[in-house]
Amino acid sequence: MLEKTFEAQDVEPRIAKAWEDAKAFAAGAGKKEGGDPFTIVIPPPNVTGSLHMGHALNNTLQDILVRIMRMRGRDVLWQPGLDHAGIATQMVVERQLRDRQQPGRRDMGREAFVKRVWEWKAESGGTIVNQLKRLGASCDWSRERFTMDEGLSKSVLKVFVQLYREGLIYKDKRLVNWDPVMLTAISDLEVIQTEVKGHLWYLRYPLGEGYDSEDPATYIVVATTRPETMLGDVAVAVNPEDDRYKHLIGKLVKLPLVGRLIPIVADDYSDPEKGTGAVKITPAHDFNDFEVGKRHDLKAINVLDIEAKLALKDNADFFEGVNPSSELDETVEKLHGLDRFIARKMIVAAFEEKGLLEKIEPNVHMVPHGDRGGVPIEPFLTDQWYVNAKVLAEPVIASVKEGRTSFVPKNWEKTYFDWLENIQPWCISRQLWWGHQIPAWYGPDGKTFVAESEAAAQAEADAHYGQPTPLKRDEDVLDTWFSSALWPFSTLGWPDQTPELARYYPTNVLVTGFDIIFFWVARMMMMGKHFMGVEPFKDVYIHALVRDEKGAKMSKSKGNVIDPLNLIDEFGADALRFTLAAMAAQGRDIKLATSRVGGYRNFGTKLWNAVRFSQMNGCERVAGFNPDTVVETLNRWIVTEARKAAAEVTEAVDAYRFNDAAAAIYRFVWNNFCDWYLEFTKPVLTGEDGSAKAETRATCAYVIDEILKVLHPFMPFITEELWAETGKSGPARDGLLVLTAWPEGSTASTDAADEINWLISVITEIRSVRAEMNVAPATLLPLVLVGASDKVKAWFDTHKAAIQRQARVSDVSVADAAPGQSAQIVTADGTIALPLSGVVDLDGERGRLGKEETKLAGEIERIDKKLGNAAFVAKAPEEVVEEEKAKREGYAERLSKVREALERLK
């Protein structure tokens, strides 16, 4: 007999160990003969990471897929692993060294520091793996990979060298996002746009030599948010259609504080509606300016160093073409070596002193910050390694357009195309020590030798120079996304031609978030197609964002972050998993409230109690039981509904409609089985022994088994526990539920389903009327059947006792017309009348419902006006708008019920 309650904290570790001992998650476990491969590669979490709600959703959905496919006899591999997370991991270890007052990385040197990082990984890295196991993730943990392990490092080297030799990897001087705290280039994903209350400075640039502060014809005014970069200006741009400046195009201005003569150029980048319509062009310090510079063949002058301090002395580019002057000497002397923001203040003061500061306006604007360093990033001109992404992108654009890979929901294909069709070279080098060091060596004359090993590079160099020649290795490491781009095939053993690679590549589906479609999905597509000749996955399922219950994005600064581990501690992993699946509607963000998780824990409790009830009433599995041979209408109905539910779940999961799958199993378990079947069977189970009772007991036990199978992918712990407990009686189980075959089979008995579903509908409608009319629970109402067919009359006669008990009906009669003062339920099979005379004040009830109708209609009108106000929708926080929409939905639903009740009273 089951314990009274399910204790998740006690059961989950024990079940997890049982799965592990049975090697239930190993590749191919549970495979049927001829079972096709089904492969998912886990989006590798950072080795520094811990489980957050995005991980919980992502891995729950993957786990549902792999558990179902495993039970369906497919040859399943869910490939796990971790990303080395270059910048994040290096930060963690550097912080640890500071906290312990130990030498920093530059003091200890590269080799010692990298060794310390590996030690940290062995001691503390990969915490998230155990957290994923707590969630129930059924990866083949024996195959866990790491983006810096020996095999993956081998694949990284091969890819880099091959792409270099194909001319698709090269070195170039371009602008990058530069973090002046971390002292490295960073990716766009590591840049956070932050709203800043700054200023717009209007600066006067003199035309030629004759500046007159009283004569606007002698100068042009540019507006900028970054005065400190003006020392690197090489042009002023105006729109070619701007009549104010057409006469100035081609003329020169003299750059204040420097004396450099720079041209006024015509370019569409300049917006006549913004600022003054004239913009300073600093190609070395602005991404848009860089493109303008290329269009007009302008020089890029870098005036900052790697710490974002002004670098003017010995800066040949800065001095080139500038005549010596006392003004230039003073600028260099005062500003060289200053932090960019200190220099900003001094430059503005100098402009004001010279009468060149037109005005200053407050300006709220977005400023990109590094997510690790926490300070504004600098667009910085440096030598970096690049991949020619445009060439690699062309085949994988076709992959999606021609249907070899599909996005779900389909609208994300537009995002994919937008990025790839406008793709820029991919900067793959990082100025870090933790990561895959770039396999490039330089000779004394700067010649580059790229090879998979130092020995191979040295051999090339010696042959080139004709004698042994010392080489120096490139100090940079590769962008973390470079190694993770190879994930679908490198984890399977490539470049070696392993059996796993032949069996499990390409994978079936990738489950991931929208924010890394470009950074990871597109790059895996490019690398997979280029090196394997085929796309790495058939489907890309893009899951939603998990928000707080009001619809706000979770953030530490808002204090609204929900920790999935806390929810697991409080409610159990099953409740969290089912909540996430039930709310994972395609294209709709999840508004997560703790109460929802508590509600789905109640669902698990409901099932637990139902199984316990069945045990108490002798419902045990019977050897050789055939559900297709049951004769009792109620049993034929529940077998049919169980098969329909299994088919609905299968169909929904195959279409990645996880919420519909969860809804189907929830409806069947809570409504059909617990609320109706068990209630309807109570008279049979507590009655005299006989064939009906024996069949009902066996059917109930059979249906519980089917429930456990279909629910298992969503709530694996409680179902595995119930499987073990119910297996203690009756025929022996074949094994763990996780490896049990998925329910298959056609619908059994539509006539029984029609009859019992009709019965449920009748009882539900009567209960609804009682509630709407405020009929007290203890009051029994007569029921009059009007205009019913012979079939329905027979059904009423068969189920009269159930209707009386479940709907609180005193008696059932048949009439040609509905009695006066009746609430009427009109159905396709006739009208059900409930006489209310003497039970309910009908006039008073009409009045009450009328007032409620007016009030609800008024609330809906008020919200519609608010939501129809474009200013409100634009300015109000997103969560406030969502809250108003939710209120309206609730009011509309209630209004529909009220109007339905009024209609019945006519």
N, C-alpha and C positions, 0 to 999 in steps of 0.2 A: 504493500500500500504506500502511495506517495505520502511524503511529509505534507503538513498543512500548507506550507508556503515554500516558494522557490527562492533560495538564498543565492543570488548571483555571485556574491563575493566568495562563497565556498565552492560553488559548482564550476565556475568558469575556469579557474586554474586546473582543476582536475580533468575537465573535458579537454582542455588544450593539451595536457600531457598525454591523454589517451590518443588524440590525433597524431601527436608527435611520435609516440611509441609505435603506432601502426603505420608510420610513414604514409599517412593518408594524403598528404599534399605533394608527394613526389611526382615528377613528370610521368604521365601515363597511368597513375593510380586510378583504378576503377574502369580502365579502358575496355570497351567491348571489342571483340574481334572485328577488325575492319574499321574501327573508329577513327574518323579523320582527326588530324591535329587541330587543336584550338589553342592559340598562343596570345598571351598579353604580356607586354613588358611593363613593369611598374615605372611610372615617372619617378626616377631615383631622388628621394629626398636628400637634403644636405646632410653630410655626416655630423654637422653641428646642430642639426634641427631637433625639435621636439614636436609632438603631434598637435596640430591646430585643426580648426574645424574644416578647413579646405582639404587637408589630408584625410580627415575622417570621412567626408563625403566621397572624395575621389576613390579611396580604397574600399569603401563599402560597396560602391557600384561595381567596381572591378570584381570584388569577391562574390557578389551575387551572380555575375556572369560566369565566373570560373566554377563556382559550386554547382550551378545548374548544368553547365556543359559536362562537368565531371560525372554527374549523376545520369546524364543522357548518354554516357558511354564514349564521349569524345576523348581523344588523347591530349589531355590538358597540360599545358605548362604555363604557370604564372611566374615569370622571371623577376626575382627581386634584386635589389642592389642599392648602393648609396653613391652619391656624387661627392667628390672631394672638396667642392665648394671653396675654390682657391682663396678669394679675398676674405670670406667669412672665417674660414679655419685659421688663416694666418693671423687675423685679428684676435681670435680667441686665445691662441698660444702666446701672442705678444702681450696681451693683457695679463695672462697668467704669469708671464715672466716679470712684468712690472709689479703685480700684486705680491709676488714672492721676493721682490727686490733682487732679482737675479739679472745677469748681464742681458742686454737687449740683443735682438737678432744681428744687428750690424757689429756689435761687439764680439759675438761668438762666431760669426761667419756663416756662410751659406750651408756648408755641409753639416755643421753641428746643429744649426737651426732646423733644417729639414729632418734630421734624425729626431729632434725633440718633438716635431709635429707628429711623426710616426708613433712615438711613444705616447703622445696625448691620444691619438686615435685608438691605440690598443687599450688604453685605460678608460677613456671617457667617450670616445666617438661611437656613433651608432646607437645612441639611446633610443632613437625613434623606432628601431627595429622591434624591440621588446614592446613598445607602445602599440605598434601595428599588430603584433601578436595578441595583445590584450583586446584589440578591436575585433579579432577573429580572422584576420587576413590569412587566407590559405595559400600563400605563396609556397613554392618549392624552396624552402629556406636552405636546403643543402646546396643549392646552386647560387647562393648569394654572391654578387659581384661588387667590385669597387672600381670607380673610374681610374684609380691609380694602381690597380693590381697589375701583376706582370703581364697577363694576357691582354688586358685592355691597353696597357702602355705599348705593347707590341703593335696593336692595331692602329693606335694613334701615329706612331712613327711611320708605318707603312703608308697611311693615308697622306700624311704631310709630304713625304718624299715624292709619292706618285703625283700628287697635285702640283707640286713645285716643278717636277720634270715635264708636266703637261702644260706648264705656263699658267696654271690656275691659282697658284700661290705666288705672291711676289711681295717685295718691300717697296713702300712708297711714303712720301711725306704728305700727310693729310691732317685735317682737323679731327680730333677725338674728344670725347668727354673725359676731362682730366680731373681727378680728385687730388687737390693739393695737400690733403692730409695723408691719404694712403699712398700718394706719389705713384699713381698708376692710371692708365686708361681704364675706363669702366664702360659697361654696356648700357644701352638705353634703359634696360630693365632695372638697372641699379641706380637710376636717376629718378628722384622724386620731385615733382613740380609743386612748389610751395608758394602760397600767396604771401606777398611781402608788401608792406606799406613803404614805398620808396618815393623817389622823385623823378621828374623829367627836367633835365637841365637843357636850356636853350643857349647854345654857344654860337658866337659870331666868328666866322672864318673870313678874313679880309680877302678881297679880290685884288691880286697883284700887290703893289706897294702902297697905294694911296688910301689907307683906311681913314675914314672920318666917321666918328661915332654918331654924328648928327645926320649922316647921309646914307640911307639904306642901300643906295646904289653901289656903295663901296664894299659891301660885305654880303655874305649869304649866311642864314641862320640854320643850324642843324639842331635837332632835338635828340637827346640820348639819355638812356638810363645808366650808361657806363662811361662816365668821363675819363676814367683811368686808362681806357684803351685808345684814347684819341692820339696818343703818341705814335701809334702804329697805323694811323689812317693813311690811305694811299689814294683816296678819291672821295668826292661827294657825288651822290647819285640823285637825279631828279627824274620824274616821269616824263617820257618824251611828249606826252599829250598835255602836260601842265603848262598853260600859257604863261604863267608867272616866271618860268625859268627857261623857256625855249631859247631866249637870246643869250643865255649864259653857257649853254652846252658847248663844250670844247675849250672854254676858258680855264685858267688856272687860279687856284686860291693858295694863299700862303698859310701853311699850318701853324697856328700859334704855338708858342713855347719851343718849337723845333726849327721852323723856317723852311721846311720841305715844301716845294711847289707840287701841288697835286691837282689833277684835272677834275672838271665837272663832267660827269658822264650821264648819258640818257639810258635809263633801265626801268623796265616795268615793275621791278621789285619795289621801287619807291611809290608809296601810296599818297596821292595828293590830299586825302582826307585825314591823314594821321600827322600829328606834330606840325611841322612847317611844310611838309611835302619834300623836304630835302634831308637826306640821311648820310651820315658819315660811313665810309666803307673801310672796314678793318678786316681783311681776309684772314689774318692769322688768329682772330679772336671772336669770330662769329660764323656760324654755319651758313647762314644766308649770304653774308658778305663774301664768304669763300667762293660760293657759286657765282656771285656777281664778278668777283675778281677773275675767275676763269673765263667768263664771257668777254671781259674787256682786257684780258692779258695784263692784269695788274700784279705787281709784286706783293708777296705776303711778308709782312714785317712783324716778327714776334718780339714783344717788349716785356714778356713775363718769363720767369724761370719756373722750375717744377713745383716750387712752393708758393706760386702766385705772388711773387715779389717782383718789382720792376727790375729788369735786367737791361741796363742801358750802356754801361761802360764796356768797352771791347765788343760791342754788338755791331758788327760790320754792316748788317742789313739796315740797322737803324741810321747809321751815319752816311750810307751810300747816297750820293747826289745832293747832300745837304751842305751848304756853304758854312764854314765855321763862323760862329758869332758868340758874343757874350751871353746872349739869351739862351743859346743852346748849351753853353758851358754851365750856366746857372741851373738849367733844367736837369742836366745830368747830375750835377753835384747835389742838388736838393732831393732828387727823387730816386736815384739809383739805390736798390736794396730795400726800398720801403714796401711794406705790405700793401696789397692792391687797394684796400679800403682807406688806409691812411693816405696813400697817394691820391685817391679820389678827392679827399677833402682839400689837399694842398693844390691840386690842379684847378678845382673850382675856385679856390681863393685867388689863384694866380690870374685866372680869367677875369674875375671881378676887379682885381687890382688894375688890370690893363684895359678895363672898360669893354671887355668882350663877352661879359655875361649878360645875355638879354633878359632872362627871367628864370625862376624856378617854380615848378608846379608840383603839388603832391600827386603821386601816381601809384595806384595799387596794381601790381602786376605779378605774374608768375615767374618765379626764379628757380631754375633747376638746382637741386641739392644732391650730393652723393648720399645714398642711403646708409653707408657705413661711416664715412668721414663726418657727415652731418653738416658740412659747409657748402656754400655755392660751388658748383663745379665750374671749370673753365673750359670753353672750347679752346683747344691747345694744339698748335702745329708741331707735330713730332714725326719721326720716322717709326713706322709700325709695319707689321706683317699683315697682309690682306689676302682674302680669298675672292676671286672673281665670281661673285655670287650670281651675277646676271647670266653668265653662261650656264651655271648649274641649275638656275631657276627655270629656264625655258622648258626642259623635259617634264618637270613636275607640275608646271602650270597645265600642261597637256594631260598629265595623269588625272587631275581632278576634272578638267573640262570634258575628258573622254570617258569619265566614269569608272576608272580603275581604282580610284580612291574617292570615297564620299564623306562629306561632313554631315553630322547630325547634331543639332538642327542644320538644315541646308543653308540658312542665311549666313553662316560663318564662312562659307566659301567666298563670299564677297570680300571679307576681311583678308582672307588668304590671298586672293587675286590682287587686291589693292597693294598689299605689301610686296608681293613677288614681282608684279609688273612694274613697280617703281623702285626696285631694289638697288641699294648702294653697295659698294665693296664692303665686305665683312672684315672688320678689324679683329684679328685673332690673337694679337700679342698683348701680354700684361706684364707690368713691371713688378712682378712678385717673385717670391722664391718657392712657394708651395704650388706645385702643379707640374705639368709635363714641360720640361725645359725644351725650348725650340731646338730641333736637331740641325742647327746651322753653325758652321765654324768659319772664322775669317782669317785670311792670310795677312801678312804684314802690309800688303798693298791694298787691303780691303776686299779682295776677291772673296766671294762667298762659296762655301762648299756645303751642300746639303746631302746628308746621308743618314741611314738608320742607325749607324754607330760611329763612335769617334774613330775607330780603326779604319772604317771604310772612308770616312772623310779625309783622314790623314793620308791614306793611300792615294786618293784623288789629288790631294795637294802636292804630295811628293812627285807624282807623275807630271803635274802641271808645272811645277817650279824646276823640275829636273834634279832635285836634291831634297834631303830631309829638311822640312820647314816647320817651325813652330806655329800652331794655330791657337786662336782664342775662341771659345764657344760663346754664342749669343746668350746673354744672361736672362732674357725674358722667358716667360712661360706662356703656354697657350691658354686662351680663354676657356673657361670651364665648359662653355657650350660646345666647344669643338669636340671634346671627347664624348659628351653626351649625345652629340649628333650621330655617333656611330652605334649607339646603345642597342638597337634592335638586332644587329648582326655581330657586334663585337662581343656581346654577352654570351653568344652561342658558339664562340671559339674562333671566329674569323680573325686573322687571315688563314688559319688552318682550316682545312675542309673537314670539319668534324661531322659525325652522324647527327648531332643535335642541330647543326646549321642546316643540313639537308632536310631534316624532318620538320623543324619548327619555324623556318623562315620561308616566306614572309609571315608576319603575325596577322591576326584577324582584326583586332580592334585596338585602338589607343584611346584611353579615357584620360582626359586632361582638362585644364582650365583655359579660358579664352585668352588670358594674358600672355601665354607663351606659344600661341599659334605661330608667330614669326620666329621667336628665339629658339624654339625647340622643334615643334612639329614640322615647319617648313625645312629646317636644316636636316632633320632626319630623313625627310623625303628626298632632299638633294643628294645626301650621301648614300642613302640606300639605293636610289636609282642609279647613281654613278658607279658604285662599286659592286653592287649585287645584280644590277640590270633589271631589277623589278622593285616596285614600290614596297616600303616596309610594312604597310598595313592596308587592309581593305577599307575599314571604317575609322573615322575619327569622331568620337563622341565628345562634344564639348559640354561639360556640366556647368551648372549655374553657380552663382556666388552665394555663400551663406551669409545672411545679414542678421541683425538683431530683430527682435519681435516687432519693432516699429518700422523696419525696412532700412535702417541706417547701416552703413558699412561698418564692420567691426574694426576698432582701432584702440590701441593702448591709450592714446591721448583722450579719447572719449570715455574710456573706462567701461566700454560695453562688450569687451571680448568675452566670449563663452569658451571655457576650456573643456574640450571633449573628455579629457581624463577625469575631470571633476564629475561630469555627467555619468561616466561609466561607474565611478565610485558610488554615486548616489542611486542610479537607476539600473545599472547593468549595461553591458555592451549591446545586448539584443535590443533594448528599448531605444538606444541612440541610433543604431543601424536602421531599425524599422522607421523611425521618425524621418531620417534623412532620405530613405528610399521613398516613403510615402509623399514627401514634399518635393521630390526631384522631377518636377514637370519640365518638359523641354522648353528652353528659352525663358523660363521664369525663375527669378532669384528666390531663394528660400528665406522666409522670415521665421527665424527659429526662436521659439519661446521654451523656456525650461518646462513649463506646464505641458507642452506637447509631448515631451519626452516622458514625463510622468504619466500622461494619458496612454502612451503605447506600452509603458510598463504594465498598466492595468490590463491591456490587451493580453499580454503574456500571462498575467495572473488569471484572467478569465479562462484561458485555455487550460492552465494548470488545474484550476478548480473543476473544469468540465471533465478532464481526464480522471481526476480523483473521484468525481461523482460516478463516472462510468465504472471505475474499479469497484466502488462500493455496491454497485448494482450488478456485479458479476459479468461485466462486458469484457470477455477475454477473446483473444485471437483463437481461431479454430483452424486446425490443419485442413488443407484442401478446400477452404471456403471459397466459393465462386460467387462474386457479387452479381453476376449476370443471371443467376438463378433465383434471386430473392423474389418473393411473391407479394409480400405486404406492400401496399401502396406507399406508405411512409418510407419504407426502406428503399423501394425502387426510386423514389424521389431523391433521397439524400445521396444515393450512389450516382444518380444522374447529375445532381448539382455539384458533387465532388469532382466529377470528370470535367464538367463545364468549367469549373474554377481552375483546374489544372491547365486546361487548354487555354483559358484566358491569360493565365500567368505566363505560359510558354510564349504565346503570341506577342504579349506586351514586352517581355524581356528581349525577344528577338528583334523587336523594333526599337529597343532602348527607351521604352515608355515605362520607366521604373515605377512611377507613381501609379499608373494604371494597374501594374502587376500587384503592387502592394494593396491597392484598393480592392482588387478582386479577391485576394486571399483573406483580407480583413472582413469583407462583406460575408464571405462564405463561413468563416470561423465564428465570428461574433453573431451574425444574424441567423443564417440558415442552420448552422449546427447548434450553437449554444442556446440562442433565444427561441428557436422554433423546434428543431428536431428533438432536442433533449426534453423540452417541455411537452411536446406531443407524445413522446414515448413514455413519460412517467407513469401513466395508467397501465401501460403494458408491462414495464419493468417492475412495477410494484404489485402486479396482479398475479393471477394463478400461472403456474408453469404450463408450458405448452409450446407448440411449434412457433407461434408468433413471438413469444418471449425469447425463445432460443435464437430465432433468426434475427431478432432486433439486437440482442446482445452481440452476436457475431458481426452484424452489420455495423454497429456502433464502433466496435474495436477496429474493424477494417477501415472505416472512415477516419478514425483517429490516426491510423498509420498513414493514410493518404494526406491528411492535414500536415503531419510532421514532415513528410517528404517535400511538399510544396512550400511550406513555410521555412524549411531549413536554410535555404540560401539567405533569407532575410534575418532570421533569428536562430543562428546555428547552435548556440549554447543550450538554451532551454529545450529545443527540439531534440538535440542529441541526448540530453538527460532523460527526457520523457521516453525516447526510443529505448533506452537502456532499461528504464523502470518498467515499461509495459511489456518488455521482452522477457521479464522474469517469470511470466506465466504463458501458457500456450506453447506452440512449437518454437524451437530455438531460432534465434535470429541468425542470419547469414554473416552479419558483421556490423560495423558502425554505420550509422545513418548517412554520414558524409559520403560513403561509397555505395549507397543503396541506389537502385535504379529509379529514375524519375518516372512519375505516373504517366502512363500512356493508355490509350483506349478511347473508343468512341462513346458518345452519349448513349446511356442505357435505355431509358424509358421516358419518352416525351409525354405520353398520356398521363403518367403518374406525376411528372413535373408540372403539367398544366393544372392538374387537380389540386395539388398541395400549394402551388403558387397562388392559385385562385383563393384558397382558404386563407392563406397569409394576407393576401390583399384585402379580403373582407374584414378580417380582424383588425388590421392596421387602420383601415378607413373608419371603422366604428370607433376605435380608440381615439382617432384624430378628431372626430365629431364630438365625442365626449369632452375632450380637452378644450376644443374651441368654444363649446357651449357651457363650460364650467359645471359639468355634471359631476357630482361627488362620486368618488370611487366606490362607495358602498351602495350607491343607487343602481338597481337593475333596470334596464330598459327593455321593452318589448321590441321585437324586430318583425317587420312586415315585408315580405318579398312580393314585388309587383312586376308582372310581365316577364317572368323568368322562363327559360327553356326547360324541357324535361330533364336534360342533363344537369343543369344547375340545381333544379329541385332535388334531384337524386343526391347531388353533392351536399346540399344543405342537410338532407336527411341523414347521410352518412356521418357528417361531421358536426351534427347539432350539439353534441356534448362539448366538443372542443370550443365551438363558437360561444356557447353559453359561459364556459369557464374562463376563456381567454379574453372575451370582449365584454364581460359583465352584462349578459343578455338574459332576460327572464324566460322568454319563450320565443319560438319562431313560428310565424304563420304566413299563409299565402293569401293575397287579395288581388282584385282586379284594378283597384285604384289606391293611391296612397292616402292614409287617414289625414284629416286636417291637422294643422299645427305639427307637422313632422319635419325633421331634418332629413334631407334626401341625398342619397349617394347614388349617382347615375353611373352605371357601368355598361359595357358592351353586352353583358349577359342579363340586363334587367336593372330595375331600381330597387335599392334597399331603403326602406323608410323606417325612421326611428321616431315614433310619436313622443312629443315632448310636453304635451298638455299636462299641467299639474306638476311638472318636474322643473321646467325652466320658464321664467318670465320672458316670453318671446319678444314682446315690445321693448322691454328693458334691455334685452340682449342686443336687439337691433340698434338701439340707441347707443349702447356702449361701443359696439363694433363700428358704428358710423363715426363716432367721435375719434376712435383710434385711427380709422381710415384717413380722416381729415388731418390729424396730427402727423401721421407718417408721410402723407403726400406733401405736407408742408416742409418736413425735414428734408425730403428728397429734393424738393424745389430749391431750398436754401443751399444745399450742397452743390446742386447742378449750377447754380449761379456762381458759386465760389470757384468751382472747377472750370467754368466757362470763362473766368477772368484770366486772361493771358498773363497779366502782371502778377497775380497771386501764384500761378503755377510756376512762373519763372523765378520768383524771389523766395517762395516758401521752401524750407528744407524738404528734400525728397521724402523723408519719412512722414512729414506732416501731410503731404499730398496723398501718399499711400494710405495713411490713416483715414483721411476723408473718403477715399474711394471704398475702403473696407466698411466704413459706417454706412455709406449709401447702399452697398450690397446687402448689408444686414437689414436696413429699413425696407428695401425693395422685396426681400424675401418674406419679411413679416407682412408687408402690405398685400402680397399675393395670397397669403393664408387668410387674412382678414376678409378680403373680397370673396374668397372661396366660401368662407363661413356665411357671409351675407347672402351669397347666391343660394346657399342651402336653405336659408330662412324665408326665401320669397314664396 
